[in-house]
Amino acid sequence: MVVLQLSKSRLRPPEPGDERSIAYYANNRKVWRNLRDSFPHPYTLADADAWVAGSSGRETPEGRFVIEVEGQAVGVLGLRAGEDVFRRSVEIGYWLGEELWGRGIMTEAVQAATAYAFRAFDAHRLYAGVFGWNAGSARVLEKAGYDIEGRLLGAIFKDGEFTDEVIYGIVRRG
Ligand SMILES: CC(C)(COP(=O)(O)OP(=O)(O)OC[C@H]1O[C@@H](n2cnc3c(N)ncnc32)[C@H](O)[C@@H]1OP(=O)(O)O)[C@@H](O)C(=O)NCCC(=O)NCCS
C-alpha cells in the first residue's frame, strides 16, 4: 500500500470506512463547481459507497488517494496516465473539503503527488485542467512548479456558464 506521509496530511488509498466523511465533504456546491459534471451533486452516501468500492483492486501504480487529516478522509487526489502516445503524460486532479481550505494542505499534497508520479508512473509530464475562475487551484499548481501551457477559450460549460480551461503542466527535468 502506498502511503505518502506529509506534514499536513497523509495520502493513502481509499478504504471501507471513508464513505461518510467523503460524502460529507464532497457534498458541497463550491467543490462541485470546480470539477467535471461526472462528480455528482448532491453527493450522497451511495455515491461515496460506489466510489470507495470502485477504488479497490485497481491498476498499479496506485493512482487514487484519499487526503487524510486527523484520521478523516477530507479530500481526494487522483493521477491518471494517458493512452497510446500520451502514456507518459499523467493528469492530476484533486478536491478538498471546504473547512480545510487555505491551510496549504493541497499545495503540499500536489507537490508530493507530483514527485510520486514522476517516480511511480515513470511520467515525463504531469498536467491539470483548471477552470478559468479557479484562482485557488491555479495558485496551488504554480506553487508546485507547474506552468501555464495553454488556455482553451470557452472550452468548459459548467453550472450554466462558459469558462476557459487553463492547462497547467510540469515536465520532468533530467
Ligand atoms: C483548489 C483547492 C484544491 C485548494 O486547496 P487548499 O488546500 O485550500 O490550497 P492551499 O491552501 O494549499 O493554497 C491555496 C492558495 O490559493 C490561494 N487562493 C485561494 N483562493 C484564491 C482566490 N480566490 N484568488 C487568489 N488566490 C486564491 C491561497 O491564498 C493560497 O495561496 P498562498 O499560499 O500563496 O496564499 C480547494 O480549494 C478545492 O478543493 N476546491 C474545490 C475543488 C477544486 O477546485 N479542485 C481543483 C480542480 S482543478
The ligand as a Tripos MOL2 file, in Angstrom:
@<TRIPOS>MOLECULE
LIG
   48    50     1     0     0
SMALL
NO_CHARGES

@<TRIPOS>ATOM
      1 C1         -8.4120   24.4780   -5.0040 C.3       1 LIG1
      2 C2         -8.2170   23.7380   -3.6870 C.3       1 LIG1
      3 C3         -7.7800   22.3400   -4.0010 C.3       1 LIG1
      4 C4         -7.1300   24.4550   -2.8940 C.3       1 LIG1
      5 O1         -6.7880   23.6830   -1.7450 O.3       1 LIG1
      6 P1         -6.1240   24.3940   -0.4510 P.3       1 LIG1
      7 O2         -5.5790   23.3280    0.4290 O.co2     1 LIG1
      8 O3         -7.0890   25.3510    0.1100 O.co2     1 LIG1
      9 O4         -4.9260   25.1610   -1.1520 O.3       1 LIG1
     10 P2         -3.6520   25.8040   -0.4040 P.3       1 LIG1
     11 O5         -4.0760   26.2710    0.9500 O.co2     1 LIG1
     12 O6         -2.5280   24.8190   -0.4940 O.co2     1 LIG1
     13 O7         -3.2840   27.0090   -1.3600 O.3       1 LIG1
     14 C5         -4.2800   27.8430   -1.8780 C.3       1 LIG1
     15 C6         -3.5940   29.0290   -2.4970 C.3       1 LIG1
     16 O8         -4.5250   29.6500   -3.3490 O.3       1 LIG1
     17 C7         -4.7600   30.9640   -2.9130 C.3       1 LIG1
     18 N1         -6.1350   31.2750   -3.1910 N.ar      1 LIG1
     19 C8         -7.2280   30.6470   -2.7100 C.ar      1 LIG1
     20 N2         -8.3390   31.2270   -3.2200 N.ar      1 LIG1
     21 C9         -7.9160   32.2130   -4.0460 C.ar      1 LIG1
     22 C10        -8.5790   33.1700   -4.8530 C.ar      1 LIG1
     23 N3         -9.9010   33.2150   -4.9350 N.pl3     1 LIG1
     24 N4         -7.8130   34.0400   -5.5460 N.ar      1 LIG1
     25 C11        -6.4660   34.0000   -5.4820 C.ar      1 LIG1
     26 N5         -5.7880   33.1080   -4.7340 N.ar      1 LIG1
     27 C12        -6.5170   32.2370   -4.0290 C.ar      1 LIG1
     28 C13        -4.4100   30.9550   -1.4450 C.3       1 LIG1
     29 O9         -4.1250   32.2490   -0.9830 O.3       1 LIG1
     30 C14        -3.1940   30.0500   -1.4640 C.3       1 LIG1
     31 O10        -2.0530   30.7110   -1.9650 O.3       1 LIG1
     32 P3         -0.9200   31.3680   -0.9950 P.3       1 LIG1
     33 O11        -0.3960   30.2520   -0.1520 O.co2     1 LIG1
     34 O12         0.0680   31.8990   -1.9420 O.co2     1 LIG1
     35 O13        -1.6190   32.3960   -0.1830 O.co2     1 LIG1
     36 C15        -9.5160   23.6820   -2.8680 C.3       1 LIG1
     37 O14        -9.9710   24.9970   -2.7200 O.3       1 LIG1
     38 C16       -10.5970   22.8470   -3.5080 C.2       1 LIG1
     39 O15       -10.6760   21.6520   -3.3120 O.2       1 LIG1
     40 N6        -11.5000   23.4960   -4.2910 N.am      1 LIG1
     41 C17       -12.6280   22.7940   -4.9300 C.3       1 LIG1
     42 C18       -12.2160   21.7240   -5.9250 C.3       1 LIG1
     43 C19       -11.1540   22.1870   -6.8910 C.2       1 LIG1
     44 O16       -11.0710   23.3370   -7.2520 O.2       1 LIG1
     45 N7        -10.3170   21.2370   -7.3510 N.am      1 LIG1
     46 C20        -9.2780   21.5100   -8.3220 C.3       1 LIG1
     47 C21        -9.7880   21.3760   -9.6940 C.3       1 LIG1
     48 S1         -8.5290   21.8010  -10.8980 S.3       1 LIG1
@<TRIPOS>BOND
     1     1     2 1
     2     2     3 1
     3     2     4 1
     4     2    36 1
     5     4     5 1
     6     5     6 1
     7     6     7 2
     8     6     8 1
     9     6     9 1
    10     9    10 1
    11    10    11 2
    12    10    12 1
    13    10    13 1
    14    13    14 1
    15    14    15 1
    16    15    16 1
    17    15    30 1
    18    16    17 1
    19    17    18 1
    20    17    28 1
    21    18    19 ar
    22    18    27 ar
    23    19    20 ar
    24    20    21 ar
    25    21    22 ar
    26    21    27 ar
    27    22    23 1
    28    22    24 ar
    29    24    25 ar
    30    25    26 ar
    31    26    27 ar
    32    28    29 1
    33    28    30 1
    34    30    31 1
    35    31    32 1
    36    32    33 2
    37    32    34 1
    38    32    35 1
    39    36    37 1
    40    36    38 1
    41    38    39 2
    42    38    40 1
    43    40    41 1
    44    41    42 1
    45    42    43 1
    46    43    44 2
    47    43    45 1
    48    45    46 1
    49    46    47 1
    50    47    48 1
@<TRIPOS>SUBSTRUCTURE
     1 LIG1         1 GROUP 0 **** ****
